[in-house]
């Protein structure tokens, strides 16, 4: 798993704790709106993993509707085609746009555009790890871990075949 150039930042149990804390923050943001539920839009592929994990924890903590949609885009060229599954759930909804790592902010910006066009009631961004080096005007509203890294360093989220999650710095 780990190469000599990688530093293990979070293990599976640590991530589970972060996800639970993030869910409590989501519930705080949604105070007064929880009866309507939330719609989580995960950015494929790893953002969807985080969105599914958050939905699972949300359903365990509170009994209210949680819907999941997905956004597929080319992270290297996000200005290209964006495919949104579950877009019909966006109008007048409380949306959580979920990704694994916030790097430059470009992916989150482009992923938000089709959702905003549907007229949601609110939208918040949720990331497991935030690098604090955004070059686009977007921030993470709910963050699992925030790391001050150099521009040369990268944060990687991974889930193995057994469903165990990890975050690495390289």
Secondary structure, 3 states (H helix, E strand, C coil): CCCCCCEEEECHHHHHHHHHHHHHHHHHHCCCCHHHCEEEEEECCHHHHHHHHHHHHHHHHCCCCEEEEEEECCCCCCCCCCEEECHHHCCCCEEEEEEEEECCCHHHHHHHHHHHHCCCCEEEEEEEEECCCCCCCCCCCEEEEECCCCCCCCEEEEECCCCCEEEEEC
